[in-house]
Amino acid sequence: MLHRADDLAALTVLDEHGASIALGTLWKDKTAVLVFVRHFG
Amino acid sequence: MQLHRDLDAFHAIGAELHVIGNGSPSFIDGFREQTGWRGPVYTDPSLAAYRAAELKRGVTNTLDPRALMPTVKAFLGGGKQGRVQGDQWQQGGVIVIAPGDKVIWQHASDRPGDNAPARDILRALGVHAA
């Protein structure tokens, strides 16, 4: 169980247009529920 | 129970539900088509976030070269990936993070069908759902 998400916050993911998003921005202002799926299809 | 069906409950308490997959960003369109999901979706082709989230078996399965073959085939074929058996919503895991980088709930799926129930997450968030 993680207690801190500092490591995650520094990572980037891509949106559907290929733009980089820093993961930390997702929970900067509100709680984020991150659902990791095994595959897209 | 599938999390996205309880999206309103998450929104009601000021949380947002983000889907993170892996593979090319071009697969996101297909995911939306097949699931009807309208919320935020991102992809983590490097799988760095999967690893950092400590998704146990989910990571192992995802990193298994066999698991990546359909994606590779789709690239080589230049076409859209075919229909996959199983649930598009099969989770590698769920992690709930509050402002300030605080992890307040986590679930790592360890077998197909082991998806995080929305009510458990909502309870962790202080909501007593029916």
Backbone of each chain as nested JSON, in Angstrom:
{
  "chains": [
    {"id": "A", "residues": [
      {"number": 1, "name": "MET", "atoms": {"N": [0.842, -1.197, 0.0], "CA": [0.0, 0.0, 0.0], "C": [0.877, 1.246, 0.0]}},
      {"number": 2, "name": "LEU", "atoms": {"N": [0.634, 2.09, -0.966], "CA": [1.326, 3.373, -1.004], "C": [0.673, 4.323, -0.014]}},
      {"number": 3, "name": "HIS", "atoms": {"N": [1.454, 5.224, 0.54], "CA": [0.866, 6.245, 1.396], "C": [1.003, 7.62, 0.778]}},
      {"number": 4, "name": "ARG", "atoms": {"N": [2.032, 7.723, -0.052], "CA": [2.266, 8.999, -0.714], "C": [2.329, 8.764, -2.216]}},
      {"number": 5, "name": "ALA", "atoms": {"N": [1.922, 9.766, -2.966], "CA": [1.905, 9.613, -4.419], "C": [2.916, 10.538, -5.085]}},
      {"number": 6, "name": "ASP", "atoms": {"N": [3.94, 10.914, -4.337], "CA": [4.939, 11.833, -4.896], "C": [5.54, 11.29, -6.2]}},
      {"number": 7, "name": "ASP", "atoms": {"N": [5.867, 9.977, -6.174], "CA": [6.469, 9.373, -7.36], "C": [5.52, 9.433, -8.55]}},
      {"number": 8, "name": "LEU", "atoms": {"N": [4.262, 9.105, -8.274], "CA": [3.261, 9.13, -9.337], "C": [3.052, 10.542, -9.874]}},
      {"number": 9, "name": "ALA", "atoms": {"N": [3.07, 11.496, -8.977], "CA": [2.775, 12.882, -9.362], "C": [3.742, 13.395, -10.412]}},
      {"number": 10, "name": "ALA", "atoms": {"N": [4.972, 12.892, -10.371], "CA": [6.01, 13.392, -11.267], "C": [5.951, 12.739, -12.644]}},
      {"number": 11, "name": "LEU", "atoms": {"N": [5.173, 11.663, -12.764], "CA": [5.121, 10.946, -14.043], "C": [4.151, 11.618, -15.007]}},
      {"number": 12, "name": "THR", "atoms": {"N": [4.342, 11.325, -16.285], "CA": [3.423, 11.875, -17.288], "C": [2.696, 10.754, -18.014]}},
      {"number": 13, "name": "VAL", "atoms": {"N": [1.494, 11.065, -18.449], "CA": [0.719, 10.165, -19.301], "C": [0.332, 10.953, -20.552]}},
      {"number": 14, "name": "LEU", "atoms": {"N": [-0.229, 10.266, -21.523], "CA": [-0.634, 10.93, -22.764], "C": [-2.147, 10.982, -22.856]}},
      {"number": 15, "name": "ASP", "atoms": {"N": [-2.665, 12.094, -23.363], "CA": [-4.1, 12.121, -23.615], "C": [-4.359, 11.604, -25.027]}},
      {"number": 16, "name": "GLU", "atoms": {"N": [-5.635, 11.635, -25.438], "CA": [-5.966, 11.01, -26.726], "C": [-5.39, 11.754, -27.921]}},
      {"number": 17, "name": "HIS", "atoms": {"N": [-4.898, 12.973, -27.691], "CA": [-4.265, 13.714, -28.781], "C": [-2.75, 13.573, -28.736]}},
      {"number": 18, "name": "GLY", "atoms": {"N": [-2.274, 12.762, -27.813], "CA": [-0.838, 12.531, -27.704], "C": [-0.119, 13.574, -26.858]}},
      {"number": 19, "name": "ALA", "atoms": {"N": [-0.866, 14.458, -26.217], "CA": [-0.256, 15.496, -25.378], "C": [0.131, 14.925, -24.015]}},
      {"number": 20, "name": "SER", "atoms": {"N": [1.268, 15.379, -23.496], "CA": [1.742, 14.919, -22.187], "C": [1.014, 15.629, -21.054]}},
      {"number": 21, "name": "ILE", "atoms": {"N": [0.585, 14.863, -20.087], "CA": [-0.094, 15.403, -18.914], "C": [0.656, 14.919, -17.676]}},
      {"number": 22, "name": "ALA", "atoms": {"N": [1.029, 15.828, -16.799], "CA": [1.645, 15.407, -15.546], "C": [0.56, 14.814, -14.661]}},
      {"number": 23, "name": "LEU", "atoms": {"N": [0.784, 13.583, -14.204], "CA": [-0.25, 12.9, -13.419], "C": [-0.683, 13.723, -12.207]}},
      {"number": 24, "name": "GLY", "atoms": {"N": [0.272, 14.402, -11.594], "CA": [-0.021, 15.166, -10.386], "C": [-1.101, 16.231, -10.573]}},
      {"number": 25, "name": "THR", "atoms": {"N": [-1.269, 16.681, -11.821], "CA": [-2.294, 17.715, -12.054], "C": [-3.696, 17.132, -11.846]}},
      {"number": 26, "name": "LEU", "atoms": {"N": [-3.831, 15.81, -11.942], "CA": [-5.157, 15.201, -11.817], "C": [-5.715, 15.326, -10.399]}},
      {"number": 27, "name": "TRP", "atoms": {"N": [-4.827, 15.373, -9.398], "CA": [-5.314, 15.486, -8.005], "C": [-4.804, 16.761, -7.332]}},
      {"number": 28, "name": "LYS", "atoms": {"N": [-4.465, 17.73, -8.158], "CA": [-3.975, 18.987, -7.586], "C": [-5.066, 19.696, -6.797]}},
      {"number": 29, "name": "ASP", "atoms": {"N": [-6.278, 19.727, -7.364], "CA": [-7.37, 20.488, -6.759], "C": [-8.506, 19.628, -6.218]}},
      {"number": 30, "name": "LYS", "atoms": {"N": [-8.626, 18.415, -6.718], "CA": [-9.704, 17.546, -6.239], "C": [-9.228, 16.108, -6.195]}},
      {"number": 31, "name": "THR", "atoms": {"N": [-9.942, 15.313, -5.436], "CA": [-9.574, 13.907, -5.305], "C": [-9.736, 13.191, -6.636]}},
      {"number": 32, "name": "ALA", "atoms": {"N": [-8.748, 12.381, -6.977], "CA": [-8.767, 11.644, -8.234], "C": [-8.852, 10.147, -7.969]}},
      {"number": 33, "name": "VAL", "atoms": {"N": [-9.809, 9.502, -8.626], "CA": [-9.897, 8.052, -8.607], "C": [-9.275, 7.575, -9.92]}},
      {"number": 34, "name": "LEU", "atoms": {"N": [-8.108, 6.946, -9.838], "CA": [-7.422, 6.48, -11.044], "C": [-7.741, 5.004, -11.256]}},
      {"number": 35, "name": "VAL", "atoms": {"N": [-8.374, 4.714, -12.355], "CA": [-8.716, 3.333, -12.686], "C": [-7.768, 2.86, -13.778]}},
      {"number": 36, "name": "PHE", "atoms": {"N": [-6.849, 2.003, -13.408], "CA": [-5.904, 1.442, -14.381], "C": [-6.559, 0.217, -15.014]}},
      {"number": 37, "name": "VAL", "atoms": {"N": [-6.761, 0.277, -16.324], "CA": [-7.344, -0.895, -16.992], "C": [-6.2, -1.71, -17.615]}},
      {"number": 38, "name": "ARG", "atoms": {"N": [-6.471, -2.992, -17.822], "CA": [-5.417, -3.892, -18.324], "C": [-5.097, -3.603, -19.782]}},
      {"number": 39, "name": "HIS", "atoms": {"N": [-6.104, -3.217, -20.521], "CA": [-5.9, -2.976, -21.956], "C": [-7.034, -2.093, -22.442]}},
      {"number": 40, "name": "PHE", "atoms": {"N": [-6.806, -1.507, -23.603], "CA": [-7.822, -0.615, -24.165], "C": [-8.805, -1.338, -25.063]}},
      {"number": 41, "name": "GLY", "atoms": {"N": [-8.419, -2.488, -25.569], "CA": [-9.361, -3.156, -26.468], "C": [-8.621, -4.071, -27.405]}}
    ]},
    {"id": "B", "residues": [
      {"number": 1, "name": "MET", "atoms": {"N": [-19.513, -5.069, -9.923], "CA": [-19.925, -3.663, -10.059], "C": [-18.88, -2.912, -10.873]}},
      {"number": 2, "name": "GLN", "atoms": {"N": [-19.329, -2.141, -11.771], "CA": [-18.401, -1.384, -12.587], "C": [-18.415, 0.079, -12.178]}},
      {"number": 3, "name": "LEU", "atoms": {"N": [-17.216, 0.569, -11.952], "CA": [-17.048, 1.896, -11.362], "C": [-17.751, 3.02, -12.103]}},
      {"number": 4, "name": "HIS", "atoms": {"N": [-17.708, 2.945, -13.412], "CA": [-18.225, 4.079, -14.182], "C": [-19.723, 4.272, -13.998]}},
      {"number": 5, "name": "ARG", "atoms": {"N": [-20.408, 3.201, -13.553], "CA": [-21.856, 3.336, -13.337], "C": [-22.15, 4.205, -12.12]}},
      {"number": 6, "name": "ASP", "atoms": {"N": [-21.139, 4.395, -11.297], "CA": [-21.32, 5.2, -10.096], "C": [-20.631, 6.549, -10.215]}},
      {"number": 7, "name": "LEU", "atoms": {"N": [-20.433, 6.945, -11.448], "CA": [-19.721, 8.189, -11.694], "C": [-20.38, 9.379, -10.99]}},
      {"number": 8, "name": "ASP", "atoms": {"N": [-21.7, 9.406, -11.019], "CA": [-22.414, 10.521, -10.39], "C": [-22.092, 10.627, -8.9]}},
      {"number": 9, "name": "ALA", "atoms": {"N": [-21.962, 9.466, -8.255], "CA": [-21.662, 9.463, -6.817], "C": [-20.284, 10.06, -6.559]}},
      {"number": 10, "name": "PHE", "atoms": {"N": [-19.338, 9.768, -7.438], "CA": [-18.003, 10.344, -7.272], "C": [-18.028, 11.847, -7.515]}},
      {"number": 11, "name": "HIS", "atoms": {"N": [-18.751, 12.248, -8.549], "CA": [-18.848, 13.68, -8.845], "C": [-19.518, 14.428, -7.701]}},
      {"number": 12, "name": "ALA", "atoms": {"N": [-20.487, 13.77, -7.083], "CA": [-21.252, 14.423, -6.015], "C": [-20.357, 14.802, -4.834]}},
      {"number": 13, "name": "ILE", "atoms": {"N": [-19.269, 14.046, -4.641], "CA": [-18.38, 14.38, -3.519], "C": [-17.143, 15.125, -4.008]}},
      {"number": 14, "name": "GLY", "atoms": {"N": [-17.188, 15.577, -5.253], "CA": [-16.115, 16.423, -5.749], "C": [-14.899, 15.677, -6.256]}},
      {"number": 15, "name": "ALA", "atoms": {"N": [-15.048, 14.374, -6.49], "CA": [-13.936, 13.592, -7.027], "C": [-14.141, 13.368, -8.523]}},
      {"number": 16, "name": "GLU", "atoms": {"N": [-13.058, 13.095, -9.221], "CA": [-13.163, 12.774, -10.646], "C": [-12.59, 11.388, -10.872]}},
      {"number": 17, "name": "LEU", "atoms": {"N": [-13.188, 10.678, -11.812], "CA": [-12.744, 9.335, -12.158], "C": [-11.948, 9.405, -13.459]}},
      {"number": 18, "name": "HIS", "atoms": {"N": [-10.7, 8.949, -13.411], "CA": [-9.828, 8.97, -14.588], "C": [-9.474, 7.54, -14.971]}},
      {"number": 19, "name": "VAL", "atoms": {"N": [-9.606, 7.237, -16.244], "CA": [-9.203, 5.922, -16.72], "C": [-7.798, 6.024, -17.297]}},
      {"number": 20, "name": "ILE", "atoms": {"N": [-6.932, 5.106, -16.913], "CA": [-5.577, 5.064, -17.456], "C": [-5.353, 3.689, -18.076]}},
      {"number": 21, "name": "GLY", "atoms": {"N": [-5.025, 3.703, -19.354], "CA": [-4.738, 2.454, -20.052], "C": [-3.291, 2.442, -20.477]}},
      {"number": 22, "name": "ASN", "atoms": {"N": [-2.969, 1.518, -21.349], "CA": [-1.617, 1.494, -21.884], "C": [-1.7, 1.242, -23.378]}},
      {"number": 23, "name": "GLY", "atoms": {"N": [-0.622, 1.529, -24.064], "CA": [-0.644, 1.405, -25.518], "C": [-0.709, 2.774, -26.163]}},
      {"number": 24, "name": "SER", "atoms": {"N": [-0.949, 2.786, -27.452], "CA": [-0.956, 4.036, -28.206], "C": [-2.174, 4.894, -27.875]}},
      {"number": 25, "name": "PRO", "atoms": {"N": [-2.001, 6.232, -27.862], "CA": [-3.155, 7.115, -27.635], "C": [-4.273, 6.871, -28.64]}},
      {"number": 26, "name": "SER", "atoms": {"N": [-3.932, 6.307, -29.795], "CA": [-4.952, 6.086, -30.82], "C": [-5.978, 5.033, -30.394]}},
      {"number": 27, "name": "PHE", "atoms": {"N": [-5.65, 4.239, -29.367], "CA": [-6.595, 3.236, -28.893], "C": [-7.68, 3.824, -27.995]}},
      {"number": 28, "name": "ILE", "atoms": {"N": [-7.47, 5.064, -27.578], "CA": [-8.439, 5.661, -26.659], "C": [-9.809, 5.817, -27.324]}},
      {"number": 29, "name": "ASP", "atoms": {"N": [-9.806, 6.196, -28.595], "CA": [-11.072, 6.329, -29.319], "C": [-11.868, 5.032, -29.294]}},
      {"number": 30, "name": "GLY", "atoms": {"N": [-11.155, 3.934, -29.556], "CA": [-11.814, 2.63, -29.576], "C": [-12.378, 2.266, -28.215]}},
      {"number": 31, "name": "PHE", "atoms": {"N": [-11.627, 2.614, -27.173], "CA": [-12.09, 2.343, -25.812], "C": [-13.392, 3.104, -25.536]}},
      {"number": 32, "name": "ARG", "atoms": {"N": [-13.417, 4.356, -25.966], "CA": [-14.631, 5.159, -25.763], "C": [-15.82, 4.556, -26.521]}},
      {"number": 33, "name": "GLU", "atoms": {"N": [-15.549, 4.152, -27.756], "CA": [-16.619, 3.569, -28.567], "C": [-17.185, 2.328, -27.908]}},
      {"number": 34, "name": "GLN", "atoms": {"N": [-16.284, 1.469, -27.428], "CA": [-16.728, 0.174, -26.928], "C": [-17.346, 0.245, -25.542]}},
      {"number": 35, "name": "THR", "atoms": {"N": [-16.987, 1.264, -24.776], "CA": [-17.496, 1.322, -23.406], "C": [-18.508, 2.436, -23.191]}},
      {"number": 36, "name": "GLY", "atoms": {"N": [-18.517, 3.413, -24.094], "CA": [-19.421, 4.542, -23.911], "C": [-18.913, 5.543, -22.878]}},
      {"number": 37, "name": "TRP", "atoms": {"N": [-17.67, 5.332, -22.421], "CA": [-17.089, 6.216, -21.399], "C": [-16.807, 7.604, -21.978]}},
      {"number": 38, "name": "ARG", "atoms": {"N": [-17.3, 8.645, -21.285], "CA": [-17.12, 10.014, -21.768], "C": [-16.133, 10.814, -20.91]}},
      {"number": 39, "name": "GLY", "atoms": {"N": [-15.709, 10.221, -19.827], "CA": [-14.819, 10.932, -18.907], "C": [-13.379, 10.936, -19.39]}},
      {"number": 40, "name": "PRO", "atoms": {"N": [-12.49, 11.458, -18.557], "CA": [-11.082, 11.544, -18.943], "C": [-10.413, 10.176, -19.096]}},
      {"number": 41, "name": "VAL", "atoms": {"N": [-9.641, 10.044, -20.142], "CA": [-8.877, 8.824, -20.393], "C": [-7.457, 9.201, -20.781]}},
      {"number": 42, "name": "TYR", "atoms": {"N": [-6.501, 8.489, -20.229], "CA": [-5.101, 8.719, -20.571], "C": [-4.444, 7.38, -20.845]}},
      {"number": 43, "name": "THR", "atoms": {"N": [-3.277, 7.441, -21.46], "CA": [-2.534, 6.209, -21.647], "C": [-1.112, 6.366, -21.117]}},
      {"number": 44, "name": "ASP", "atoms": {"N": [-0.603, 5.252, -20.66], "CA": [0.72, 5.201, -20.034], "C": [1.54, 4.138, -20.766]}},
      {"number": 45, "name": "PRO", "atoms": {"N": [1.974, 4.454, -22.003], "CA": [2.661, 3.445, -22.82], "C": [3.924, 2.907, -22.153]}},
      {"number": 46, "name": "SER", "atoms": {"N": [4.578, 3.699, -21.344], "CA": [5.824, 3.261, -20.698], "C": [5.539, 2.328, -19.525]}},
      {"number": 47, "name": "LEU", "atoms": {"N": [4.289, 2.314, -19.077], "CA": [3.868, 1.536, -17.899], "C": [4.515, 2.023, -16.607]}},
      {"number": 48, "name": "ALA", "atoms": {"N": [5.138, 3.193, -16.661], "CA": [5.805, 3.724, -15.463], "C": [4.798, 3.991, -14.352]}},
      {"number": 49, "name": "ALA", "atoms": {"N": [3.631, 4.489, -14.717], "CA": [2.619, 4.774, -13.696], "C": [2.064, 3.486, -13.103]}},
      {"number": 50, "name": "TYR", "atoms": {"N": [1.903, 2.462, -13.937], "CA": [1.442, 1.164, -13.426], "C": [2.417, 0.656, -12.363]}},
      {"number": 51, "name": "ARG", "atoms": {"N": [3.715, 0.798, -12.681], "CA": [4.72, 0.327, -11.73], "C": [4.705, 1.166, -10.458]}},
      {"number": 52, "name": "ALA", "atoms": {"N": [4.639, 2.49, -10.63], "CA": [4.674, 3.369, -9.463], "C": [3.446, 3.173, -8.581]}},
      {"number": 53, "name": "ALA", "atoms": {"N": [2.341, 2.753, -9.195], "CA": [1.121, 2.52, -8.424], "C": [1.146, 1.161, -7.74]}},
      {"number": 54, "name": "GLU", "atoms": {"N": [2.22, 0.418, -7.979], "CA": [2.4, -0.888, -7.334], "C": [1.233, -1.821, -7.588]}},
      {"number": 55, "name": "LEU", "atoms": {"N": [0.859, -1.909, -8.848], "CA": [-0.203, -2.836, -9.224], "C": [0.417, -4.211, -9.389]}},
      {"number": 56, "name": "LYS", "atoms": {"N": [0.109, -5.069, -8.455], "CA": [0.821, -6.343, -8.337], "C": [0.761, -7.206, -9.585]}},
      {"number": 57, "name": "ARG", "atoms": {"N": [-0.247, -8.066, -9.604], "CA": [-0.375, -8.957, -10.742], "C": [-0.719, -8.185, -12.009]}},
      {"number": 58, "name": "GLY", "atoms": {"N": [-1.359, -7.05, -11.812], "CA": [-1.722, -6.256, -12.978], "C": [-0.479, -5.874, -13.757]}},
      {"number": 59, "name": "VAL", "atoms": {"N": [0.548, -5.501, -13.027], "CA": [1.792, -5.121, -13.687], "C": [2.404, -6.329, -14.377]}},
      {"number": 60, "name": "THR", "atoms": {"N": [2.429, -7.433, -13.643], "CA": [3.028, -8.639, -14.213], "C": [2.334, -9.022, -15.51]}},
      {"number": 61, "name": "ASN", "atoms": {"N": [1.011, -9.001, -15.464], "CA": [0.265, -9.374, -16.656], "C": [0.502, -8.387, -17.78]}},
      {"number": 62, "name": "THR", "atoms": {"N": [0.529, -7.121, -17.41], "CA": [0.666, -6.101, -18.434], "C": [2.042, -6.167, -19.08]}},
      {"number": 63, "name": "LEU", "atoms": {"N": [3.039, -6.52, -18.261], "CA": [4.396, -6.542, -18.782], "C": [4.718, -7.844, -19.511]}},
      {"number": 64, "name": "ASP", "atoms": {"N": [3.851, -8.842, -19.332], "CA": [4.049, -10.096, -20.035], "C": [4.008, -9.819, -21.538]}},
      {"number": 65, "name": "PRO", "atoms": {"N": [5.068, -10.193, -22.252], "CA": [5.117, -9.909, -23.702], "C": [3.892, -10.43, -24.438]}},
      {"number": 66, "name": "ARG", "atoms": {"N": [3.335, -11.539, -23.933], "CA": [2.151, -12.084, -24.602], "C": [0.979, -11.12, -24.526]}},
      {"number": 67, "name": "ALA", "atoms": {"N": [0.94, -10.358, -23.427], "CA": [-0.163, -9.422, -23.261], "C": [-0.051, -8.27, -24.25]}},
      {"number": 68, "name": "LEU", "atoms": {"N": [1.144, -8.017, -24.717], "CA": [1.351, -6.896, -25.624], "C": [1.164, -7.293, -27.088]}},
      {"number": 69, "name": "MET", "atoms": {"N": [1.079, -8.587, -27.35], "CA": [1.014, -9.035, -28.738], "C": [-0.145, -8.462, -29.541]}},
      {"number": 70, "name": "PRO", "atoms": {"N": [-1.342, -8.427, -29.002], "CA": [-2.44, -7.869, -29.813], "C": [-2.148, -6.441, -30.242]}},
      {"number": 71, "name": "THR", "atoms": {"N": [-1.513, -5.68, -29.356], "CA": [-1.181, -4.294, -29.684], "C": [-0.15, -4.252, -30.8]}},
      {"number": 72, "name": "VAL", "atoms": {"N": [0.857, -5.111, -30.676], "CA": [1.899, -5.167, -31.7], "C": [1.298, -5.569, -33.038]}},
      {"number": 73, "name": "LYS", "atoms": {"N": [0.45, -6.559, -33.017], "CA": [-0.191, -7.017, -34.256], "C": [-1.0, -5.911, -34.893]}},
      {"number": 74, "name": "ALA", "atoms": {"N": [-1.684, -5.151, -34.041], "CA": [-2.517, -4.075, -34.567], "C": [-1.649, -3.031, -35.26]}},
      {"number": 75, "name": "PHE", "atoms": {"N": [-0.494, -2.77, -34.664], "CA": [0.419, -1.803, -35.281], "C": [0.929, -2.322, -36.615]}},
      {"number": 76, "name": "LEU", "atoms": {"N": [1.344, -3.586, -36.606], "CA": [1.905, -4.169, -37.828], "C": [0.85, -4.231, -38.917]}},
      {"number": 77, "name": "GLY", "atoms": {"N": [-0.369, -4.552, -38.508], "CA": [-1.455, -4.672, -39.478], "C": [-1.953, -3.307, -39.922]}},
      {"number": 78, "name": "GLY", "atoms": {"N": [-1.607, -2.299, -39.154], "CA": [-2.003, -0.947, -39.511], "C": [-3.478, -0.683, -39.295]}},
      {"number": 79, "name": "GLY", "atoms": {"N": [-4.176, -1.664, -38.78], "CA": [-5.622, -1.488, -38.62], "C": [-6.009, -1.414, -37.166]}},
      {"number": 80, "name": "LYS", "atoms": {"N": [-7.267, -1.353, -36.954], "CA": [-7.779, -1.318, -35.596], "C": [-7.712, -2.704, -34.985]}},
      {"number": 81, "name": "GLN", "atoms": {"N": [-7.477, -2.697, -33.71], "CA": [-7.427, -3.977, -33.022], "C": [-8.819, -4.597, -32.998]}},
      {"number": 82, "name": "GLY", "atoms": {"N": [-8.85, -5.9, -33.139], "CA": [-10.132, -6.589, -33.16], "C": [-10.776, -6.648, -31.797]}},
      {"number": 83, "name": "ARG", "atoms": {"N": [-11.959, -7.194, -31.764], "CA": [-12.679, -7.323, -30.511], "C": [-11.9, -8.203, -29.547]}},
      {"number": 84, "name": "VAL", "atoms": {"N": [-11.857, -7.794, -28.31], "CA": [-11.128, -8.561, -27.316], "C": [-12.116, -9.343, -26.485]}},
      {"number": 85, "name": "GLN", "atoms": {"N": [-11.71, -10.535, -26.102], "CA": [-12.553, -11.298, -25.204], "C": [-12.443, -10.695, -23.814]}},
      {"number": 86, "name": "GLY", "atoms": {"N": [-13.531, -10.73, -23.116], "CA": [-13.483, -10.247, -21.739], "C": [-13.972, -8.826, -21.607]}},
      {"number": 87, "name": "ASP", "atoms": {"N": [-13.776, -8.313, -20.419], "CA": [-14.351, -7.041, -20.023], "C": [-13.381, -5.897, -20.294]}},
      {"number": 88, "name": "GLN", "atoms": {"N": [-13.86, -4.917, -21.035], "CA": [-13.022, -3.742, -21.306], "C": [-12.641, -3.032, -20.011]}},
      {"number": 89, "name": "TRP", "atoms": {"N": [-13.469, -3.234, -18.995], "CA": [-13.229, -2.542, -17.723], "C": [-12.406, -3.363, -16.754]}},
      {"number": 90, "name": "GLN", "atoms": {"N": [-11.894, -4.502, -17.212], "CA": [-11.033, -5.279, -16.318], "C": [-9.896, -4.385, -15.818]}},
      {"number": 91, "name": "GLN", "atoms": {"N": [-9.78, -4.317, -14.519], "CA": [-8.839, -3.373, -13.937], "C": [-7.511, -4.004, -13.568]}},
      {"number": 92, "name": "GLY", "atoms": {"N": [-6.452, -3.218, -13.715], "CA": [-5.171, -3.594, -13.149], "C": [-5.156, -3.152, -11.701]}},
      {"number": 93, "name": "GLY", "atoms": {"N": [-5.979, -2.132, -11.431], "CA": [-6.067, -1.645, -10.065], "C": [-6.664, -0.265, -10.01]}},
      {"number": 94, "name": "VAL", "atoms": {"N": [-6.957, 0.159, -8.8], "CA": [-7.51, 1.489, -8.58], "C": [-6.733, 2.157, -7.46]}},
      {"number": 95, "name": "ILE", "atoms": {"N": [-6.434, 3.43, -7.646], "CA": [-5.766, 4.173, -6.583], "C": [-6.47, 5.516, -6.454]}},
      {"number": 96, "name": "VAL", "atoms": {"N": [-6.759, 5.891, -5.222], "CA": [-7.458, 7.15, -4.971], "C": [-6.477, 8.108, -4.292]}},
      {"number": 97, "name": "ILE", "atoms": {"N": [-6.297, 9.265, -4.906], "CA": [-5.298, 10.222, -4.415], "C": [-5.955, 11.578, -4.165]}},
      {"number": 98, "name": "ALA", "atoms": {"N": [-5.722, 12.113, -2.982], "CA": [-6.28, 13.411, -2.608], "C": [-5.218, 14.489, -2.828]}},
      {"number": 99, "name": "PRO", "atoms": {"N": [-5.653, 15.751, -2.941], "CA": [-4.689, 16.852, -3.06], "C": [-3.642, 16.754, -1.956]}},
      {"number": 100, "name": "GLY", "atoms": {"N": [-2.393, 17.054, -2.326], "CA": [-1.307, 16.902, -1.374], "C": [-0.605, 15.559, -1.532]}},
      {"number": 101, "name": "ASP", "atoms": {"N": [-0.902, 14.867, -2.644], "CA": [-0.274, 13.568, -2.946], "C": [-0.577, 12.499, -1.898]}},
      {"number": 102, "name": "LYS", "atoms": {"N": [-1.75, 12.594, -1.271], "CA": [-2.096, 11.61, -0.253], "C": [-2.885, 10.449, -0.863]}},
      {"number": 103, "name": "VAL", "atoms": {"N": [-2.344, 9.252, -0.732], "CA": [-3.053, 8.068, -1.21], "C": [-4.056, 7.666, -0.141]}},
      {"number": 104, "name": "ILE", "atoms": {"N": [-5.336, 7.668, -0.48], "CA": [-6.309, 7.36, 0.558], "C": [-6.997, 6.012, 0.356]}},
      {"number": 105, "name": "TRP", "atoms": {"N": [-6.764, 5.378, -0.768], "CA": [-7.353, 4.055, -0.991], "C": [-6.648, 3.406, -2.152]}},
      {"number": 106, "name": "GLN", "atoms": {"N": [-6.488, 2.107, -2.095], "CA": [-5.818, 1.412, -3.189], "C": [-6.304, -0.018, -3.294]}},
      {"number": 107, "name": "HIS", "atoms": {"N": [-6.391, -0.484, -4.519], "CA": [-6.79, -1.862, -4.766], "C": [-6.031, -2.367, -5.976]}},
      {"number": 108, "name": "ALA", "atoms": {"N": [-5.28, -3.424, -5.812], "CA": [-4.568, -4.027, -6.94], "C": [-5.26, -5.328, -7.312]}},
      {"number": 109, "name": "SER", "atoms": {"N": [-5.802, -5.385, -8.509], "CA": [-6.484, -6.601, -8.95], "C": [-5.483, -7.726, -9.078]}},
      {"number": 110, "name": "ASP", "atoms": {"N": [-5.877, -8.917, -8.618], "CA": [-4.934, -10.016, -8.764], "C": [-5.493, -11.155, -9.608]}},
      {"number": 111, "name": "ARG", "atoms": {"N": [-6.655, -10.974, -10.16], "CA": [-7.19, -11.976, -11.093], "C": [-8.306, -11.318, -11.893]}},
      {"number": 112, "name": "PRO", "atoms": {"N": [-8.606, -11.88, -13.058], "CA": [-9.697, -11.305, -13.854], "C": [-10.989, -11.285, -13.049]}},
      {"number": 113, "name": "GLY", "atoms": {"N": [-11.707, -10.221, -13.13], "CA": [-12.962, -10.113, -12.411], "C": [-12.792, -9.499, -11.033]}},
      {"number": 114, "name": "ASP", "atoms": {"N": [-11.557, -9.346, -10.595], "CA": [-11.303, -8.757, -9.286], "C": [-11.233, -7.242, -9.426]}},
      {"number": 115, "name": "ASN", "atoms": {"N": [-12.384, -6.651, -9.627], "CA": [-12.45, -5.203, -9.82], "C": [-12.872, -4.509, -8.533]}},
      {"number": 116, "name": "ALA", "atoms": {"N": [-12.362, -3.32, -8.338], "CA": [-12.667, -2.583, -7.113], "C": [-14.139, -2.179, -7.086]}},
      {"number": 117, "name": "PRO", "atoms": {"N": [-14.863, -2.553, -6.03], "CA": [-16.258, -2.136, -5.924], "C": [-16.342, -0.651, -5.585]}},
      {"number": 118, "name": "ALA", "atoms": {"N": [-17.204, 0.044, -6.292], "CA": [-17.345, 1.482, -6.084], "C": [-17.73, 1.802, -4.642]}},
      {"number": 119, "name": "ARG", "atoms": {"N": [-18.544, 0.921, -4.031], "CA": [-19.015, 1.25, -2.679], "C": [-17.867, 1.265, -1.676]}},
      {"number": 120, "name": "ASP", "atoms": {"N": [-16.858, 0.404, -1.897], "CA": [-15.703, 0.398, -0.993], "C": [-14.927, 1.709, -1.101]}},
      {"number": 121, "name": "ILE", "atoms": {"N": [-14.79, 2.182, -2.331], "CA": [-14.06, 3.432, -2.533], "C": [-14.839, 4.59, -1.93]}},
      {"number": 122, "name": "LEU", "atoms": {"N": [-16.14, 4.601, -2.172], "CA": [-16.963, 5.693, -1.648], "C": [-16.939, 5.7, -0.124]}},
      {"number": 123, "name": "ARG", "atoms": {"N": [-16.917, 4.504, 0.463], "CA": [-16.849, 4.415, 1.924], "C": [-15.532, 5.011, 2.423]}},
      {"number": 124, "name": "ALA", "atoms": {"N": [-14.459, 4.704, 1.7], "CA": [-13.15, 5.254, 2.066], "C": [-13.147, 6.772, 1.96]}},
      {"number": 125, "name": "LEU", "atoms": {"N": [-13.991, 7.28, 1.077], "CA": [-14.086, 8.723, 0.888], "C": [-15.085, 9.347, 1.852]}},
      {"number": 126, "name": "GLY", "atoms": {"N": [-15.629, 8.52, 2.727], "CA": [-16.519, 9.047, 3.748], "C": [-17.978, 9.111, 3.346]}},
      {"number": 127, "name": "VAL", "atoms": {"N": [-18.305, 8.41, 2.264], "CA": [-19.695, 8.405, 1.808], "C": [-20.313, 7.055, 2.153]}},
      {"number": 128, "name": "HIS", "atoms": {"N": [-21.493, 7.082, 2.721], "CA": [-22.148, 5.831, 3.041], "C": [-23.185, 5.54, 1.972]}},
      {"number": 129, "name": "ALA", "atoms": {"N": [-22.732, 4.857, 0.957], "CA": [-23.62, 4.528, -0.15], "C": [-24.5, 3.348, 0.229]}},
      {"number": 130, "name": "ALA", "atoms": {"N": [-25.631, 3.303, -0.368], "CA": [-26.572, 2.224, -0.064], "C": [-26.021, 0.89, -0.566]}}
    ]}
  ]
}
